[in-house]
Amino acid sequence: MKYPITRDGHDNLKKELEYLRNTKRPKILTAIEEARAHGDISENAEYDAAKEEYQFLQKKMGEIEEMIANSEIVDVKKSGNGTVEFGGTVFLRNLDTDEEVSYTVVGPYESDIQKKTISITSPLGKALLGKNIGDEVTFSAPGGERTYEIIQVG
């Protein structure tokens, strides 16, 4: 199954993979060689730490490669029709707290609540897609049911 991703999200994954492959991995391999040069590796904490870091890095690179392979770039077009769509930004009012928030709706590989991006596969993302300004959406959150009103779509 291919997951949608914005061009920026896809480019960011490729940049991260390139950094890990061309910058981070050579540093770790150098650290392994240096630790190995200290002699007996059976009781060498530096060697063990570097090997562990290398294994973690290899796993991370594999995950990013898989994300890239399983994603499909979707060009974001601003329709201006007030409907929540992939790649669009939505402004919401929490009807329980009157707090206002905004999120950009993206694919699962680029969602990051700290960056105000939510996945179309998340409960809120699913509830928002296709809705219009003025609509109310209710979804299940970890703290229970929440209801938002869509106040603007950009």
ABEGO torsion letter per residue (X at the ends): XBBBBBAAAAAAAAAAAAAAAAAAAAAAAAAAAAAAAAEBAAABAAAAAAAAAAAAAAAAAAAAAAAAAABBBBBBBBAGAGBBBBGBBBBBBBAAAGBBBBBBBBBAAABBAAAGBBBAABAAAAAABGBBBGBBBBBBBAAEBBBBBBABBX
